[in-house]
Amino acid sequence: MSDLQEEGKNAINAPMNPSTVDIHPEDTLLEENEERTMIDPNSKEDPKFKELIKVLIDWINDVLVEERIIVKQLEEDLYDGQVLQKLLEKLADRKLNVAEVTQSEIGQKQKLQTVLEAVHDLLRPHGWTIKWNVDSIHGKNLISILHLLVALAMHFRAPIRLPEHVSVQVVVVRKREGLLQTTHVSEELTTTTEMMMGRFERDAFDTLFDHAPDKLSVVKKSLITFVNKHLNKLNLEVTELETQFADGVYLVLLMGLLEDYFVPLHNFYLTPESFDQKVHNVSFAFELMQDGGLKKPKARPEDVVNLDLKSTLRVLYNLFTKYKNVE
């Protein structure tokens, strides 16, 4: 054991692979050509990495609140397939044909296999790259578990906002000719919300934010003038686009004014208090837009509620394009 530990330290401290990562004794017990991965400890301290884990845990617990399941640690709570089964059944609204409780490793892996096959059937047609398998999930590989959860959250349009551009440094340990070799690779866990949603086409607002932020204030001023021309009829006034459309109320009222009809108050929440009520309002406004002949907005209702300025601007600009001449 001591020889193996020394061998691990020598490999880690080799001049070609400088590293401060501690390799545990069990990580040095590799077969020839076998490899093991671990997250660099510094990456675990990254605030965005911590936020990603917290957002995903909170989301799982919200989805499974009726099951009285509380997840505290992703690796320890998801590896056996039990929580993943319940999560997928709830999200997809279908029952999986698996044993409810499995204690043996074989039983757990069989359950995982069934759950992951169902996940793959959902994700593959939409072009998701599968970066996990039964062994990596059951082996408590946090990177694999995070890839899986991010894919599920995006596919099912979870009402959460994942931190963008989260990457971690991963240490890969391989055994070659009896010696341990380590390499460091960067693993990307999230990109932008739009890219993860499969919307790769860029538009004028992407360009505006990336290359002409100085012109952003001009666009905002024009849109504020447009919306106030109509909302002023109800003695309402907008000064902040980011916040005042986030609960969906002004969007619903604006659609009624633009299309010249009264929106029954029982169709939306005039004073929404919860996140879900705000999402309902924005979604309802989107339906009114489509009824008025507009395409379904590119933005997600959840992004508007979460104060995503680019999403809000896209929605308002679509209205401006169609209704700019309406008095």
Secondary structure, DSSP 8 states (H G I E B T S, - for coil): -HHHHHHHHHHHT-TTS-------HHHH---TT-EEEEE-HHHHT-HHHHHHHHHHHHHHHHHTGGGT---S-HHHHHTTSHHHHHHHHHHHT----S-S---SHHHHHHHHHHHHHHHHHHHGGGT------HHHHHTT-HHHHHHHHHHHHHHTT-SS---SS-EEEEEEEEEETTEEEEEEEEEE----HHHHTT-----HHHHHHHH-GGGHHHHHHHHHHHHHHHHGGGT---S-HHHHTTTSHHHHHHHHHHHT----GGGS-SS--SHHHHHHHHHHHHHHHHHTT----SS-HHHHHTT-HHHHHHHHHHHHHHHTT--
